[in-house]
Amino acid sequence: MSWFRKKRIPEEEMRPFVEFVSSESLGPIRTATNAFPPLKRENITYIVFQVRDDTSEEVERHLTDALEVVRAHEGIIEKAISSIVLVVFSSNSDMRSEDAQIVIQKMGPNVRAIYGHGNFLRGSIGIAGYFSYGTVFPAFGRMLEALFQLEFGSSKEIHAK
């Protein structure tokens, strides 16, 4: 709960966020108050992928391989739920949809993915005591439906609005 008291957060505590969050976004977080920093629109390239998940060992092996590729391309692993992962590339990167397709190809045949680029709300989401920092994707359920229709080893660009 101390995060919500009005105080200046020390620089060393902010260091882990510098790689993933723009300096404009860090400002309101650095001087924390009872209010969340507002969501802001950012140009985001995203990939939502699923790895083959027939066994626990397969999930672990395929996720490890795929996540190594994502990190090598400076992707931010925003959410991971079992064999499904949401990755974003911040507005600070030069990543576009065409580049996302190359990343997906490098992940190999054990991955199916959807990807795209757009202007989305990004920031603190939630309530006091339970919140996360992330991106709001409208119609995310439709994105997942499109993902589940793909065969492993394939990908599709989705234009989320």
Secondary structure, DSSP 8 states (H G I E B T S, - for coil): -GGGSSEE--HHHHHHHHTTS-HHHHHHHHEE-SS----EEEEEEEEEEEE--SSHHHHHHHHHHHHHHHHHTT-EEEEEETTEEEEEE-TTS---HHHHHHHHHHH-TTEEEEEEEEEEEEEEEEETTEEEEEEE-TTHHHHHHHHHTS-TT-EEE----
